[in-house]
Structures are given as C-alpha cells and as structure tokens.
Amino acid sequence: MAMPRPTAAQLAYGSCTVILSTLAMLLLSQTSSGPGIALIAVAALALGLLVAMTVPLPGRRPAAVEQPAPPEPVRTPVAASAPEPVRERAAS
C-alpha cells in the first residue's frame, strides 16, 4: 500500500513548528555544545513530525453510521373483479 503524500497544510505546519521550536529551545537553553544542539534539533524534528501528522486531512471525516432503510411494505396486486350485487333481505 502506497504511503499518502503530505498536504500543503501538513508541510507548512510541520516546517514552522521545526523552525520556531528550534529557535525557542536554543534561545531558552543557551547551549553552545555540539551534543546539546544536536539534541535540540532532533527534538524539534520530532515535534514538527508530530504536529504535521495531527493536522486533519481534508477528505477524512469519521464515517457516519449507516442505518438500513426500513423495509417497504409488500404490495400484492388486487385482481379487478366485478362488484357483487347487493342482496337484500326479505322483510319477515
């Protein structure tokens, strides 16, 4: 099964998250060592991936529960018959 391509919204949110979180973590931690910068970069990439994967996709909505249609009543054809003659009772 082929992996779906990311949408423009996913790319934009993920990229912005990586850039802004990297800058924020570097400024807040004030690290200048190589391993510290590498750890921050990896953490920012993981955060950007998480944000990009949680952006809702445009065509993916929860499927509505389909309810079966009520059964239609069975219609039986009625034969056309001549009306019965009206029978009168004799008065006694």
Order of alpha helices (4+ residues) and beta strands (2+ residues): alpha-alpha
